[in-house]
Amino acid sequence: MTQLQAEVDVVIIGGGQSALATAYFLKRKKIPFVILDDQARAGGAWLHAWESLRLFSPNTWSSLSGWMMPTTGQTYPTRNEVIDYLSAYEQRYQFPIIRPVHVDHIEQKDGYLNVYAGDQYWRAKAVVSATGTWSQPFIPDYEGIQQFQGIQIHSADYKNAELFKNKKVMIVGGGNSGAQILAEVSQVAETIWVTKTPPQFLPDDVDGRVLFLRATERLKAQQAGTAIDRPVGGLGEIVMIDSVKEARDRGVLHSRPPFQFLTKDSAIWSNGVKEKVDAIIWCTGFKASLNHLKSLGIVELDNYVEVQNGRSVKLPNVWLAGYGDWTGVASATLIGVSRTTRTIVDDIAVYLSTH
C-alpha cells in the first residue's frame, strides 16, 4: 500500500547543483517545494567523482546564485571543496530535503503528478527533474569487450591511481576527465590514450571563465538569430589545469585513434598493431538519468526529452534542469545552471498561477 507523504506545489527530483539552484529561485518566490535526493548526503554527483578532480574555473566562477563559493586553497577548487560548498549552501537556505529517497516513477492523475519512491509518494502540481547523468555511465560496445580479462572501469568508478600502479593502462576518451585521469595514472603506470578525434587543447590562459563567456555569446546570438564567426570552445575541449600541463611536460599527452577490437589481454588496431594492456579506464561520458520519467511517455527512443526552455513539450508541468546544453546552454555547470533554473522557476510561477 503506497502512502501519500505530502502535497506540494513542486517536487524537485535530485539533490545536486541543479536541484539546489532550482530550490534557491523557488524559495525566493515563496513557492512550496520539496527536494527528493537519492544520495545519503549533500553533494550530488560530486560525491562520486575521483579524488583528485579539479574544476577548471576559480571559485568566483563556480558558484550558485545567492552565495559565492568560499575562497579555495588553490585557484581551481577540488572535488571536496565543491561538496563542502554544496552542503553549506543547502544548510544556509534551509531547503526541505528528504534523503535518501529514490524516485522510481511518476504518474499523472487529475492534473497532478504523483511522484513514487517505493511504497511512498508525493503529489505535486509541477515536477523538476534534476537527476543529472552520473548514474548512467556510457561505455561503447567494442567487439571483444566481454572477453577482455583485465581491469575495466568507467571514470564514474575511478577514485585514484592506486589500483593501476606498475600496470599498462589504456585510457579511452578525449575530454577533460580523460586528460585529468591520464595525467594522474601516467605518474604510476604506462599509459595509452585513445581518443575518437585528436584531443583539442585550449590555450593555457583559457579556462572555464572564457568558456562560459563564449557560451553566453553563443546563446545571445541564437536568440538574436545571428551567427558567431569565432571559435566557440566547448566542454569537450581540454582545459590546461596544472596536472594536465605537467603531463604535457612529461610527454604523455598524445593520443591514438580508436582501436578496432579487444581480445582477452590486448587491443587491436585496424592496421594490425597489437598492444597488451592490463586495464582500461573508460572516460566515455554519460547518458541522462531519465528512467523515472519513462512512465510519463515523454522520454524519446534516444534517451532524450523534447524541451523548450527546459520545459517538456509533451507534458507542460515537467521541467528538466542541468542535463547539458539541450536543457540550457552550460546548464550542466555550476556557473551556468543558475541562468537556466531562474528561467525555469519563472515559468513554473506562471504555470502555477494559471492552474
QUINORSUL-V281977 format. One record per residue. N is the residue number from 1. RES is the residue in one letter. PHI is phi as a letter, one per 20 degrees, with the letter a starting at -180 (999 if undefined). PSI is psi in whole degrees, -180 to 180 (NA if undefined). Layout:
n=N res=RES phi=PHI psi=PSI
n=N res=RES phi=PHI psi=PSI
//
This chain:
n=1 res=M phi=999 psi=121
n=2 res=T phi=e psi=143
n=3 res=Q phi=d psi=131
n=4 res=L phi=f psi=125
n=5 res=Q phi=e psi=-39
n=6 res=A phi=a psi=156
n=7 res=E phi=d psi=132
n=8 res=V phi=b psi=156
n=9 res=D phi=f psi=-46
n=10 res=V phi=c psi=133
n=11 res=V phi=d psi=127
n=12 res=I phi=d psi=125
n=13 res=I phi=d psi=118
n=14 res=G phi=o psi=154
n=15 res=G phi=c psi=16
n=16 res=G phi=e psi=-157
n=17 res=Q phi=f psi=-37
n=18 res=S phi=f psi=-40
n=19 res=A phi=f psi=-44
n=20 res=L phi=f psi=-38
n=21 res=A phi=f psi=-40
n=22 res=T phi=f psi=-45
n=23 res=A phi=g psi=-39
n=24 res=Y phi=g psi=-47
n=25 res=F phi=f psi=-33
n=26 res=L phi=f psi=-42
n=27 res=K phi=f psi=-40
n=28 res=R phi=f psi=-34
n=29 res=K phi=e psi=4
n=30 res=K phi=l psi=38
n=31 res=I phi=e psi=122
n=32 res=P phi=f psi=135
n=33 res=F phi=b psi=168
n=34 res=V phi=b psi=146
n=35 res=I phi=d psi=128
n=36 res=L phi=d psi=113
n=37 res=D phi=d psi=130
n=38 res=D phi=e psi=5
n=39 res=Q phi=e psi=157
n=40 res=A phi=f psi=-20
n=41 res=R phi=b psi=176
n=42 res=A phi=f psi=152
n=43 res=G phi=p psi=-18
n=44 res=G phi=l psi=-139
n=45 res=A phi=f psi=-25
n=46 res=W phi=f psi=-25
n=47 res=L phi=f psi=-24
n=48 res=H phi=d psi=0
n=49 res=A phi=f psi=159
n=50 res=W phi=f psi=157
n=51 res=E phi=f psi=-37
n=52 res=S phi=e psi=4
n=53 res=L phi=g psi=135
n=54 res=R phi=c psi=145
n=55 res=L phi=f psi=165
n=56 res=F phi=d psi=26
n=57 res=S phi=c psi=147
n=58 res=P phi=f psi=169
n=59 res=N phi=g psi=-36
n=60 res=T phi=f psi=-21
n=61 res=W phi=d psi=19
n=62 res=S phi=c psi=38
n=63 res=S phi=c psi=153
n=64 res=L phi=e psi=165
n=65 res=S phi=f psi=146
n=66 res=G phi=n psi=-31
n=67 res=W phi=b psi=119
n=68 res=M phi=f psi=145
n=69 res=M phi=g psi=131
n=70 res=P phi=g psi=158
n=71 res=T phi=g psi=135
n=72 res=T phi=d psi=165
n=73 res=G phi=g psi=-40
n=74 res=Q phi=c psi=178
n=75 res=T phi=g psi=-46
n=76 res=Y phi=d psi=121
n=77 res=P phi=f psi=149
n=78 res=T phi=e psi=168
n=79 res=R phi=g psi=-48
n=80 res=N phi=f psi=-34
n=81 res=E phi=f psi=-34
n=82 res=V phi=f psi=-45
n=83 res=I phi=g psi=-45
n=84 res=D phi=f psi=-40
n=85 res=Y phi=f psi=-48
n=86 res=L phi=f psi=-38
n=87 res=S phi=f psi=-46
n=88 res=A phi=f psi=-34
n=89 res=Y phi=f psi=-47
n=90 res=E phi=f psi=-30
n=91 res=Q phi=f psi=-41
n=92 res=R phi=g psi=-42
n=93 res=Y phi=e psi=1
n=94 res=Q phi=l psi=51
n=95 res=F phi=f psi=144
n=96 res=P phi=f psi=98
n=97 res=I phi=d psi=132
n=98 res=I phi=d psi=125
n=99 res=R phi=b psi=155
n=100 res=P phi=e psi=130
n=101 res=V phi=c psi=119
n=102 res=H phi=d psi=111
n=103 res=V phi=f psi=125
n=104 res=D phi=d psi=-28
n=105 res=H phi=a psi=167
n=106 res=I phi=c psi=142
n=107 res=E phi=c psi=142
n=108 res=Q phi=e psi=135
n=109 res=K phi=b psi=120
n=110 res=D phi=l psi=41
n=111 res=G phi=n psi=-4
n=112 res=Y phi=d psi=168
n=113 res=L phi=d psi=120
n=114 res=N phi=e psi=120
n=115 res=V phi=d psi=112
n=116 res=Y phi=d psi=138
n=117 res=A phi=c psi=96
n=118 res=G phi=m psi=-124
n=119 res=D phi=e psi=19
n=120 res=Q phi=c psi=156
n=121 res=Y phi=b psi=159
n=122 res=W phi=c psi=141
n=123 res=R phi=d psi=128
n=124 res=A phi=c psi=153
n=125 res=K phi=e psi=-29
n=126 res=A phi=b psi=152
n=127 res=V phi=c psi=137
n=128 res=V phi=d psi=117
n=129 res=S phi=e psi=121
n=130 res=A phi=c psi=47
n=131 res=T phi=e psi=-3
n=132 res=G phi=m psi=-153
n=133 res=T phi=c psi=-11
n=134 res=W phi=g psi=-31
n=135 res=S phi=e psi=1
n=136 res=Q phi=c psi=63
n=137 res=P phi=f psi=144
n=138 res=F phi=d psi=129
n=139 res=I phi=c psi=125
n=140 res=P phi=f psi=150
n=141 res=D phi=e psi=75
n=142 res=Y phi=f psi=144
n=143 res=E phi=f psi=132
n=144 res=G phi=n psi=0
n=145 res=I phi=f psi=-32
n=146 res=Q phi=f psi=-26
n=147 res=Q phi=e psi=-21
n=148 res=F phi=f psi=127
n=149 res=Q phi=d psi=-3
n=150 res=G phi=f psi=-170
n=151 res=I phi=f psi=135
n=152 res=Q phi=c psi=123
n=153 res=I phi=c psi=155
n=154 res=H phi=e psi=156
n=155 res=S phi=g psi=-24
n=156 res=A phi=f psi=-27
n=157 res=D phi=d psi=0
n=158 res=Y phi=f psi=132
n=159 res=K phi=d psi=-51
n=160 res=N phi=b psi=-178
n=161 res=A phi=e psi=-3
n=162 res=E phi=g psi=-45
n=163 res=L phi=f psi=-20
n=164 res=F phi=d psi=6
n=165 res=K phi=g psi=130
n=166 res=N phi=m psi=21
n=167 res=K phi=d psi=170
n=168 res=K phi=d psi=117
n=169 res=V phi=c psi=131
n=170 res=M phi=d psi=123
n=171 res=I phi=d psi=122
n=172 res=V phi=d psi=119
n=173 res=G phi=p psi=133
n=174 res=G phi=d psi=15
n=175 res=G phi=e psi=-165
n=176 res=N phi=f psi=-36
n=177 res=S phi=f psi=-43
n=178 res=G phi=g psi=-44
n=179 res=A phi=f psi=-43
n=180 res=Q phi=f psi=-41
n=181 res=I phi=f psi=-40
n=182 res=L phi=g psi=-45
n=183 res=A phi=g psi=-40
n=184 res=E phi=f psi=-49
n=185 res=V phi=f psi=-35
n=186 res=S phi=f psi=-12
n=187 res=Q phi=f psi=-23
n=188 res=V phi=c psi=-2
n=189 res=A phi=b psi=162
n=190 res=E phi=e psi=132
n=191 res=T phi=c psi=150
n=192 res=I phi=c psi=132
n=193 res=W phi=d psi=121
n=194 res=V phi=d psi=125
n=195 res=T phi=c psi=145
n=196 res=K phi=f psi=-43
n=197 res=T phi=c psi=163
n=198 res=P phi=g psi=134
n=199 res=P phi=f psi=142
n=200 res=Q phi=d psi=110
n=201 res=F phi=e psi=128
n=202 res=L phi=f psi=155
n=203 res=P phi=g psi=152
n=204 res=D phi=g psi=-27
n=205 res=D phi=e psi=7
n=206 res=V phi=d psi=124
n=207 res=D phi=c psi=-162
n=208 res=G phi=g psi=-27
n=209 res=R phi=f psi=-48
n=210 res=V phi=f psi=-42
n=211 res=L phi=f psi=-40
n=212 res=F phi=f psi=-41
n=213 res=L phi=f psi=-39
n=214 res=R phi=f psi=-40
n=215 res=A phi=f psi=-39
n=216 res=T phi=f psi=-42
n=217 res=E phi=f psi=-41
n=218 res=R phi=f psi=-42
n=219 res=L phi=f psi=-46
n=220 res=K phi=f psi=-38
n=221 res=A phi=f psi=-41
n=222 res=Q phi=f psi=-45
n=223 res=Q phi=f psi=-32
n=224 res=A phi=e psi=-6
n=225 res=G phi=m psi=27
n=226 res=T phi=d psi=171
n=227 res=A phi=d psi=155
n=228 res=I phi=d psi=124
n=229 res=D phi=d psi=68
n=230 res=R phi=a psi=160
n=231 res=P phi=f psi=133
n=232 res=V phi=e psi=-48
n=233 res=G phi=n psi=136
n=234 res=G phi=b psi=177
n=235 res=L phi=f psi=-12
n=236 res=G phi=f psi=-15
n=237 res=E phi=e psi=146
n=238 res=I phi=e psi=124
n=239 res=V phi=e psi=133
n=240 res=M phi=e psi=72
n=241 res=I phi=f psi=169
n=242 res=D phi=g psi=-42
n=243 res=S phi=f psi=-34
n=244 res=V phi=f psi=-38
n=245 res=K phi=f psi=-42
n=246 res=E phi=f psi=-39
n=247 res=A phi=f psi=-37
n=248 res=R phi=f psi=-43
n=249 res=D phi=f psi=-30
n=250 res=R phi=e psi=-7
n=251 res=G phi=m psi=21
n=252 res=V phi=d psi=1
n=253 res=L phi=e psi=46
n=254 res=H phi=c psi=146
n=255 res=S phi=d psi=165
n=256 res=R phi=d psi=156
n=257 res=P phi=f psi=168
n=258 res=P phi=g psi=145
n=259 res=F phi=f psi=172
n=260 res=Q phi=e psi=-43
n=261 res=F phi=b psi=170
n=262 res=L phi=d psi=149
n=263 res=T phi=d psi=-168
n=264 res=K phi=f psi=-23
n=265 res=D phi=b psi=10
n=266 res=S phi=b psi=162
n=267 res=A phi=d psi=138
n=268 res=I phi=d psi=128
n=269 res=W phi=e psi=164
n=270 res=S phi=f psi=-23
n=271 res=N phi=e psi=9
n=272 res=G phi=n psi=-9
n=273 res=V phi=f psi=135
n=274 res=K phi=c psi=132
n=275 res=E phi=c psi=123
n=276 res=K phi=f psi=134
n=277 res=V phi=c psi=148
n=278 res=D phi=e psi=-24
n=279 res=A phi=b psi=152
n=280 res=I phi=c psi=130
n=281 res=I phi=d psi=117
n=282 res=W phi=e psi=108
n=283 res=C phi=d psi=58
n=284 res=T phi=d psi=18
n=285 res=G phi=n psi=-171
n=286 res=F phi=b psi=161
n=287 res=K phi=d psi=156
n=288 res=A phi=f psi=140
n=289 res=S phi=e psi=95
n=290 res=L phi=c psi=12
n=291 res=N phi=g psi=-34
n=292 res=H phi=f psi=-15
n=293 res=L phi=e psi=-9
n=294 res=K phi=f psi=-32
n=295 res=S phi=f psi=-17
n=296 res=L phi=e psi=-9
n=297 res=G phi=m psi=24
n=298 res=I phi=d psi=-4
n=299 res=V phi=e psi=121
n=300 res=E phi=f psi=171
n=301 res=L phi=f psi=-30
n=302 res=D phi=e psi=26
n=303 res=N phi=l psi=55
n=304 res=Y phi=b psi=146
n=305 res=V phi=d psi=128
n=306 res=E phi=f psi=121
n=307 res=V phi=c psi=158
n=308 res=Q phi=c psi=116
n=309 res=N phi=l psi=41
n=310 res=G phi=n psi=-4
n=311 res=R phi=d psi=134
n=312 res=S phi=g psi=131
n=313 res=V phi=f psi=-35
n=314 res=K phi=e psi=-26
n=315 res=L phi=c psi=102
n=316 res=P phi=f psi=0
n=317 res=N phi=d psi=24
n=318 res=V phi=c psi=129
n=319 res=W phi=c psi=153
n=320 res=L phi=c psi=134
n=321 res=A phi=c psi=129
n=322 res=G phi=n psi=13
n=323 res=Y phi=e psi=-10
n=324 res=G phi=q psi=-174
n=325 res=D phi=g psi=-26
n=326 res=W phi=f psi=-16
n=327 res=T phi=d psi=16
n=328 res=G phi=p psi=133
n=329 res=V phi=g psi=128
n=330 res=A phi=m psi=22
n=331 res=S phi=f psi=-11
n=332 res=A phi=e psi=11
n=333 res=T phi=d psi=156
n=334 res=L phi=g psi=-43
n=335 res=I phi=f psi=-30
n=336 res=G phi=e psi=-24
n=337 res=V phi=f psi=-29
n=338 res=S phi=f psi=-34
n=339 res=R phi=f psi=-45
n=340 res=T phi=f psi=-36
n=341 res=T phi=f psi=-29
n=342 res=R phi=f psi=-45
n=343 res=T phi=f psi=-43
n=344 res=I phi=g psi=-46
n=345 res=V phi=f psi=-37
n=346 res=D phi=g psi=-43
n=347 res=D phi=f psi=-44
n=348 res=I phi=f psi=-43
n=349 res=A phi=g psi=-42
n=350 res=V phi=f psi=-46
n=351 res=Y phi=g psi=-48
n=352 res=L phi=f psi=-33
n=353 res=S phi=f psi=-20
n=354 res=T phi=d psi=0
n=355 res=H phi=c psi=NA
//
